[in-house]
Amino acid sequence: MDFASQEGHACLAALCTRLGRLWFEQDIDVWDEAAPTEKLAECQLILVGKVLSNPSINFQAFQNTLKRAWRTDQVEITQREEGLYVFKFTSVGEKQRVLDNSPWLFSSHLVIVKPWVPNTPLHCYDFSTCAFWVQVLGLPLECYTEEMISNAVRNIGKVHEVKIESKEGTTLRAGRARVELNLQEPLKPGKHIRLEGRNFWLDFRYEHLSHYCYSCGVLGHYAMYCKDIPYDDVKMDGKDKLYYGQWLRAEVQEHSPFWRAFYEPQPHQDGIDEIIPETPQHSTLLLPITPHSTN
């Protein structure tokens, strides 16, 4: 029995228990009718979306921002139950372009989009994961291969795609992988590897990150509102002592303190406290960064 079947049986058992004497097997309706062909074709043009942390948003501003970011007016956006959105495009190509270039941002909040899933109500869509492009820095030049990049990020999520790019005007190469991340888990700042007997630290940089907590490393809230680690506003400085910071953003182009600790070691200091400053709040209506031309 697969996971979906197990989950379905568990849900049915819970429902029967809750209904108690109201439940009768003969009351179950079995529908064998297939959905109309034209409706199935229409659903091929649909993406289903949700804004992480479900903030109160201005729907008109939300529509306008996404249409500008997607560079199209040929999309119908409707708001559904519990902060869910349905995006209906005029062509499969346009829909796929938006999906491939996701994730997207609205007012610093992550907009997660998922393709239509047959026989699944909107409230049953899984928005606990999202695919991000993750840049990998620190490998020897000869190791920038699809296999090596995939190996570097395989422990942070499911790898969907790997791209090796030559930086413009140079022979240097950079690697990035599209990885499905669990949004309930902390971001991984990098990885320690041992290659042919030599140790290296690899920095990870994430493209199109929404706001995230500098305290616990989870997307969707600021350190000031973290439920897991108390925030101390006295400890606002000393970013080199943090586990998470702006260096996780690809556009910042700054090495992590772990990179600097490994490659630029300083004299040992005793009694260093962990510092947790507030995550900087970005301006509203932040548009997604246009992905690289390789997408």
LOKOL-220914 format. One record per residue (C-alpha): x, y negated, z. Coordinates in steps of 0.5 Angstrom, whole numbers, padded with zeros to 4 digits, always signed. Layout:
BEGIN
XYZ;...
! end
This chain:
BEGIN
+0000+0000+0000;+0003-0007-0002;+0003-0013+0002;-0003-0016-0001;-0007-0010+0000;-0005-0009+0008;-0006-0017+0009;-0013-0016+0006;-0015-0010+0010;-0012-0014+0016;-0017-0020+0014;-0023-0015+0013;-0022-0012+0020;-0021-0018+0023;-0028-0021+0020;-0032-0014+0022;-0029-0015+0029;-0032-0022+0029;-0038-0021+0026;-0040-0015+0031;-0047-0013+0030;-0048-0018+0024;-0044-0013+0020;-0047-0008+0016;-0043-0004+0010;-0049-0005+0005;-0049-0012+0006;-0042-0012+0002;-0043-0015-0005;-0039-0012-0010;-0038-0016-0017;-0035-0013-0023;-0036-0019-0027;-0030-0022-0031;-0029-0029-0031;-0031-0032-0038;-0025-0033-0043;-0026-0040-0044;-0025-0041-0036;-0019-0037-0036;-0016-0041-0042;-0017-0047-0038;-0014-0044-0032;-0008-0043-0036;-0007-0051-0036;-0008-0052-0028;-0003-0053-0023;-0005-0053-0015;-0001-0058-0011;-0001-0060-0004;+0003-0065+0000;+0007-0063+0006;+0005-0065+0013;-0002-0067+0009;-0001-0074+0011;-0007-0079+0010;-0005-0082+0003;-0009-0087-0002;-0011-0082-0007;-0011-0088-0013;-0004-0089-0011;-0002-0082-0011;-0005-0081-0018;-0001-0087-0021;+0005-0085-0018;+0005-0078-0020;+0003-0080-0027;+0009-0085-0028;+0013-0080-0025;+0011-0074-0030;+0011-0079-0036;+0004-0077-0038;-0003-0080-0037;-0006-0073-0040;-0007-0070-0033;-0013-0070-0029;-0012-0070-0022;-0018-0068-0017;-0018-0068-0010;-0020-0061-0006;-0021-0058+0000;-0016-0059+0006;-0011-0064+0002;-0011-0059-0004;-0010-0062-0011;-0012-0059-0018;-0008-0062-0024;-0011-0060-0030;-0006-0062-0036;-0008-0062-0044;-0002-0057-0046;+0001-0051-0043;+0008-0054-0045;+0006-0061-0041;+0004-0056-0035;+0011-0052-0035;+0015-0058-0036;+0012-0061-0029;+0013-0055-0026;+0020-0054-0028;+0022-0060-0026;+0019-0060-0019;+0019-0061-0013;+0016-0068-0013;+0016-0074-0008;+0010-0079-0006;+0012-0084-0001;+0018-0079+0001;+0013-0073+0002;+0014-0067-0001;+0009-0065-0007;+0009-0058-0008;+0006-0055-0014;+0004-0048-0016;+0002-0045-0022;-0006-0042-0022;-0006-0035-0019;-0012-0031-0021;-0017-0028-0016;-0015-0033-0011;-0019-0039-0008;-0015-0045-0007;-0014-0044+0001;-0011-0038+0000;-0005-0041-0004;+0002-0040-0001;+0005-0047+0000;+0010-0044+0005;+0016-0044+0000;+0018-0049-0005;+0024-0048-0011;+0029-0053-0010;+0035-0054-0015;+0041-0053-0010;+0048-0056-0012;+0054-0052-0010;+0061-0055-0008;+0068-0052-0007;+0069-0046-0011;+0075-0046-0015;+0075-0048-0022;+0075-0040-0025;+0069-0038-0020;+0064-0043-0023;+0060-0037-0026;+0053-0036-0026;+0054-0030-0021;+0059-0033-0016;+0053-0039-0016;+0048-0034-0015;+0052-0030-0009;+0053-0037-0006;+0046-0039-0005;+0043-0032-0005;+0042-0032+0003;+0038-0038+0003;+0032-0036-0001;+0030-0032-0008;+0035-0035-0014;+0030-0036-0020;+0036-0039-0024;+0043-0041-0025;+0046-0047-0029;+0053-0048-0030;+0055-0056-0033;+0061-0059-0035;+0061-0066-0032;+0061-0072-0037;+0068-0074-0040;+0071-0068-0036;+0073-0061-0036;+0070-0060-0029;+0065-0056-0028;+0059-0056-0023;+0054-0050-0021;+0047-0051-0019;+0042-0046-0017;+0034-0046-0017;+0032-0043-0010;+0026-0041-0007;+0026-0044+0000;+0022-0042+0006;+0020-0049+0008;+0019-0047+0016;+0026-0045+0016;+0032-0050+0017;+0036-0053+0011;+0043-0049+0010;+0048-0055+0010;+0053-0050+0007;+0057-0043+0007;+0064-0040+0009;+0066-0035+0004;+0073-0031+0004;+0075-0030-0003;+0082-0026-0004;+0084-0027+0003;+0083-0034+0003;+0078-0038+0007;+0073-0044+0004;+0067-0048+0006;+0062-0049+0001;+0057-0055+0001;+0050-0055-0001;+0047-0061-0004;+0039-0061-0005;+0036-0065-0011;+0029-0068-0009;+0029-0067-0002;+0023-0070+0002;+0024-0073+0009;+0027-0068+0014;+0029-0068+0021;+0036-0069+0023;+0035-0065+0029;+0032-0058+0027;+0033-0059+0019;+0026-0057+0017;+0023-0061+0012;+0016-0065+0013;+0018-0069+0020;+0023-0074+0023;+0027-0073+0028;+0023-0078+0033;+0017-0073+0032;+0021-0066+0033;+0017-0061+0037;+0023-0057+0038;+0029-0061+0040;+0028-0068+0044;+0030-0074+0041;+0035-0079+0044;+0035-0085+0041;+0042-0087+0045;+0045-0082+0041;+0044-0086+0034;+0052-0086+0032;+0057-0081+0030;+0054-0077+0024;+0060-0073+0024;+0057-0069+0030;+0051-0068+0027;+0048-0061+0024;+0044-0065+0019;+0044-0071+0015;+0044-0075+0009;+0050-0071+0006;+0044-0066+0004;+0042-0070-0001;+0045-0069-0008;+0044-0077-0010;+0048-0079-0004;+0054-0075-0006;+0058-0075+0001;+0061-0069+0004;+0058-0066+0010;+0062-0066+0017;+0063-0059+0016;+0067-0060+0010;+0071-0065+0013;+0072-0061+0019;+0075-0055+0015;+0079-0059+0010;+0081-0065+0014;+0082-0063+0021;+0082-0068+0027;+0086-0067+0034;+0081-0063+0038;+0077-0067+0043;+0074-0064+0049;+0067-0066+0051;+0064-0068+0045;+0056-0069+0045;+0051-0067+0040;+0049-0073+0036;+0042-0073+0033;+0040-0080+0030;+0033-0081+0027;+0032-0079+0020;+0032-0086+0016;+0025-0087+0013;+0025-0089+0006;+0021-0094+0002;+0014-0092+0000;+0012-0089-0006;+0018-0086-0008;+0019-0083-0015;+0022-0077-0016;+0029-0077-0019;+0029-0076-0026;+0032-0069-0027;+0039-0068-0031;+0038-0067-0038;+0040-0059-0037;+0032-0058-0035;
! end
